[in-house]
């Protein structure tokens, strides 16, 4: 097995504290978007004249979520420890860059690389993961991806990249799954 050289993270419900109610479900419902599709896929199916307005509303919503976000308890310690042991970190999110940067500023977080939906097709496409691998010149077996969703799982599996999950109220079927970043860190250090 190759030595671990980087850890990639999802943002919502992974780095940021999960919300009791999924805010994306509410956004889809309030804008008449298909509940089983990604928001961006659902918007793309709308008439062209509606798409720009929906993208604008989505960005406003994402910015509001960033402003009200909380950092997952223990995440700052996990990121600090990864820095101490000299592992590269990347944040890979389907969010808009403006909303992502707002959350990073709010929580004073820094990653070696930040990629958003403006950089590559959103997950479950593996494109963001592939772009991060290329950036660091790494193979999938040299990286661990930390996520929270089925989309994260599908993206990682598409390129045989190991993936672990942080617990949310909605992901009890995903494994390996860790309740807290500290628990994940201990498993990572034993790896």
Beta strands, then each sheet from edge to edge (+ up, - down):
strand 1: 6-9
strand 2: 88-92
strand 3: 113-115
strand 4: 143-147
strand 5: 162-166
strand 6: 177-178
sheet 1: 3+ 2+ 1+ 4+ 5+ 6+
end
